[in-house]
Amino acid sequence: MSDPTLGTVAVLGYGNQGAAQALNLRESGVSVIVGARPGRGAEARAQAALFEVFAPADAVRRAGVVAMLVPDEAAPGVWAEVGGALAGGGAVVFAHGYNLLYGSLAFPAGADIVLVAPTGPGRVLRQLHERGEGLPAYLAVHQDGSGKAWARAEGYANALGCGRAGLWRTTVREETEVDLFGEQAVLCGGMNALVTAAFETLTAAGYSPEIAYLECVHQLKFLADLLHDRGITGLREGISSTALYGDVTRGSRVIGESSRAAMAQALAEIRSGAFARELAAEVAAGQPATRREVARGAEHPIEAARRRALGLAG
Ligand SMILES: NC(=O)c1ccc[n+]([C@@H]2O[C@H](COP(=O)([O-])OP(=O)(O)OC[C@H]3O[C@@H](n4cnc5c(N)ncnc54)[C@H](OP(=O)(O)O)[C@@H]3O)[C@@H](O)[C@H]2O)c1
């Protein structure tokens, strides 16, 4: 059932989150238009999905609610161009608090500025909605211009399908700091460094790269699924007694005091704003460190081992 407080929603950025959110909102009965740069991939993809597509400022002018789903580093520039077109009493929805916490975006005093952050990738948000399920979401209010910003955020999250799984009220600071920490310590940085270090340890000791890959990387999904479905205690019920003894006696040696100190350091850099300043300088310089490390990773023997182990071409 469509929420009448939403009116027309302009989705800016038809990428990972934007496409999933636009489709879920439309299926929930919300009137959705897309704002995209002319001649780029997002415009064509949104048109192929039968959305009306406008230049970003035009889309904002036609909407009561704007979903800012462009990449975080692009949001300040996009908002500077389109923010003036926001209707009085309008609302802006962000999927991550990064620019609300660290940025200096200017919003009209009467606008509602809210955070609706689904707890997973757009692909999963979309898949769960198609199955009649949902992804939990965090909600926060950055600015309550109407006095009804929480209700608007909830209406938007429900139209995404997130209400089926749970809406968690938080603050922009908590969502942003915990999200950054989670991706640095575990979900992206920690995981990639852990599997790479394990692969290098085995291959340096003379073990076959393909078997090292299958054991330390490929199987991670099966165990992550168990962890997701049953928690740590449930996972431990599903592994062999040998694996369990290795878990309880070796795991905290691998992730020991030095890893905990590194986690505390990463968290301190997030909380002080040092990480955001470092990232802003990296973006301003054209992301040289990011490009260098991604290129180095693509050449790592773990990639060739993956292709051979899984029988993939190339
Ligand atoms: N990735 C996720 O699933 C995920 C999960 C939770 C939260 N979030 C948050 O969701 C937001 C969007 O992230 P995302 O990963 O979905 O972004 P994304 O996939 O990288 O792409 C966003 C889209 O923005 C468009 N875009 C880029 N620069 C633009 C500009 N200057 N003007 C207009 N459009 C522009 C791009 O289209 P064109 O280049 O074709 O114009 C692209 O399709 C971020 O705040 C992110 O933190 C993302």
The ligand as a Tripos MOL2 file, in Angstrom:
@<TRIPOS>MOLECULE
LIG
   48    52     1     0     0
SMALL
NO_CHARGES

@<TRIPOS>ATOM
      1 N1         26.2530   -0.5130   -2.7280 N.am      1 LIG1
      2 C1         25.2220   -0.7500   -1.9170 C.2       1 LIG1
      3 O1         24.4630   -1.6850   -2.1380 O.2       1 LIG1
      4 C2         24.9270    0.1520   -0.7290 C.ar      1 LIG1
      5 C3         24.4550   -0.3920    0.4720 C.ar      1 LIG1
      6 C4         24.0110    0.4980    1.4830 C.ar      1 LIG1
      7 C5         24.1120    1.8680    1.2770 C.ar      1 LIG1
      8 N2         24.6380    2.3450    0.1080 N.ar      1 LIG1
      9 C6         24.6840    3.7850   -0.1130 C.3       1 LIG1
     10 O2         23.8590    4.0770   -1.2490 O.3       1 LIG1
     11 C7         24.3710    5.2380   -1.9070 C.3       1 LIG1
     12 C8         24.6010    4.9170   -3.3730 C.3       1 LIG1
     13 O3         25.6390    3.9750   -3.4680 O.3       1 LIG1
     14 P1         25.6700    2.8920   -4.6360 P.3       1 LIG1
     15 O4         26.7150    1.8750   -4.2640 O.co2     1 LIG1
     16 O5         24.2860    2.4200   -4.9350 O.co2     1 LIG1
     17 O6         26.1800    3.7980   -5.8580 O.3       1 LIG1
     18 P2         26.6720    3.2820   -7.2930 P.3       1 LIG1
     19 O7         26.1070    1.9360   -7.5770 O.co2     1 LIG1
     20 O8         28.1440    3.4480   -7.3640 O.co2     1 LIG1
     21 O9         26.0380    4.2540   -8.3720 O.3       1 LIG1
     22 C9         25.2010    5.2990   -8.2370 C.3       1 LIG1
     23 C10        24.7780    5.8890   -9.5530 C.3       1 LIG1
     24 O10        25.0360    7.2860   -9.4480 O.3       1 LIG1
     25 C11        25.2460    7.7980  -10.7330 C.3       1 LIG1
     26 N3         26.1320    8.9660  -10.5930 N.ar      1 LIG1
     27 C12        27.4370    8.9670  -10.2830 C.ar      1 LIG1
     28 N4         27.9020   10.2240  -10.2230 N.ar      1 LIG1
     29 C13        26.8400   11.0200  -10.5200 C.ar      1 LIG1
     30 C14        26.6820   12.4030  -10.6450 C.ar      1 LIG1
     31 N5         27.7280   13.2310  -10.4450 N.pl3     1 LIG1
     32 N6         25.4540   12.8830  -10.9670 N.ar      1 LIG1
     33 C15        24.4080   12.0650  -11.1570 C.ar      1 LIG1
     34 N7         24.5000   10.7180  -11.0640 N.ar      1 LIG1
     35 C16        25.7060   10.2140  -10.7530 C.ar      1 LIG1
     36 C17        25.8640    6.6870  -11.5530 C.3       1 LIG1
     37 O11        25.2780    6.6840  -12.8380 O.3       1 LIG1
     38 P3         25.9760    7.2500  -14.1820 P.3       1 LIG1
     39 O12        27.4690    7.2340  -13.9780 O.co2     1 LIG1
     40 O13        25.5330    6.3130  -15.2490 O.co2     1 LIG1
     41 O14        25.4440    8.6360  -14.3230 O.co2     1 LIG1
     42 C18        25.4480    5.4070  -10.8080 C.3       1 LIG1
     43 O15        24.4850    4.6720  -11.5210 O.3       1 LIG1
     44 C19        25.6340    5.6380   -1.1570 C.3       1 LIG1
     45 O16        25.2730    6.5970   -0.1890 O.3       1 LIG1
     46 C20        26.0550    4.3460   -0.4640 C.3       1 LIG1
     47 O17        26.8310    4.5470    0.6910 O.3       1 LIG1
     48 C21        25.0430    1.5320   -0.8960 C.ar      1 LIG1
@<TRIPOS>BOND
     1     1     2 1
     2     2     3 2
     3     2     4 1
     4     4     5 ar
     5     4    48 ar
     6     5     6 ar
     7     6     7 ar
     8     7     8 ar
     9     8     9 1
    10     8    48 ar
    11     9    10 1
    12     9    46 1
    13    10    11 1
    14    11    12 1
    15    11    44 1
    16    12    13 1
    17    13    14 1
    18    14    15 2
    19    14    16 1
    20    14    17 1
    21    17    18 1
    22    18    19 2
    23    18    20 1
    24    18    21 1
    25    21    22 1
    26    22    23 1
    27    23    24 1
    28    23    42 1
    29    24    25 1
    30    25    26 1
    31    25    36 1
    32    26    27 ar
    33    26    35 ar
    34    27    28 ar
    35    28    29 ar
    36    29    30 ar
    37    29    35 ar
    38    30    31 1
    39    30    32 ar
    40    32    33 ar
    41    33    34 ar
    42    34    35 ar
    43    36    37 1
    44    36    42 1
    45    37    38 1
    46    38    39 2
    47    38    40 1
    48    38    41 1
    49    42    43 1
    50    44    45 1
    51    44    46 1
    52    46    47 1
@<TRIPOS>SUBSTRUCTURE
     1 LIG1         1 GROUP 0 **** ****
